[in-house]
Structures are given as C-alpha cells and as structure tokens.
C-alpha cells in the first residue's frame, strides 16, 4: 500500500511538470497557470520526501 501511494504521488509530480511545460508554451509566460502547476509539483515532491522519511523511520522501507 505504501509503495502504491508513493507511485501515485510520483505520477502526479510528472504530470504536473508536463502540465507546467504545456501552460508555459501555450500562455507564453503571461498566465498564472504555469506557477500553479509548478507549485503543485513542489508540494507533491515534498509530500513524497516526507512520506519516504516517515516510511524509513517506521520500518516500512528497509534500510
């Protein structure tokens, strides 16, 4: 279950990264959709990092 959550978050990170690229090329840097997409990517990346650290601490990830 833990691996599935991490995998879903990583897919979300990649999807957000590509949507930010799409919005950047489409809006030519004038809209705020790119910033929102990249903010979501950073938030998901932090969530993945925190979950990995917690998983290691609680023994869900062998070290």
For each residue, the residues with C-beta under 8 A, 3 or more apart:
1: 4 5
2: 5 6 51 55 60 61
3: 6 7
4: 1 7 8
5: 1 2 8 9 51
6: 2 3 9 10 48 51 52 55
7: 3 4 10 11
8: 4 5 11 12
9: 5 6 12 13 44 47 48 51
10: 6 7 13 14 48
11: 7 8 14 15
12: 8 9 15 16 40 44
13: 9 10 16 17 41 44 45 48
14: 10 11 17 18
15: 11 12 18 19
16: 12 13 19 20 37 38 40 41 44
17: 13 14 20 21 37 38 41
18: 14 15 21 22
19: 15 16 22 23 37
20: 16 17 23 24 34 37 38 41
21: 17 18 24 25
22: 18 19 25 26
23: 19 20 26 27 31 33 34 37
24: 20 21 27 28 29 34
25: 21 22 28
26: 22 23
27: 23 24 30 31 33 34
28: 24 25
29: 24 34
30: 27
31: 23 27 34
32: 35 36
33: 23 27 36 37
34: 20 23 24 27 29 31 37 38
35: 32 38 39
36: 32 33 39 40
37: 16 17 19 20 23 33 34 40 41
38: 16 17 20 34 35 41 42
39: 35 36 42 43
40: 12 16 36 37 43 44
41: 13 16 17 20 37 38 44 45
42: 38 39 45 46
43: 39 40 46 47
44: 9 12 13 16 40 41 47 48
45: 13 41 42 48 49
46: 42 43 49 50
47: 9 43 44 50 51
48: 6 9 10 13 44 45 51 52
49: 45 46 52 53
50: 46 47 53 54
51: 2 5 6 9 47 48 54 55
52: 6 48 49 55 56 61
53: 49 50 56 57
54: 50 51 57 58 60
55: 2 6 51 52 58 60 61
56: 52 53 59 60 61 63
57: 53 54
58: 54 55
59: 56 62
60: 2 54 55 56
61: 2 52 55 56
62: 59
63: 56
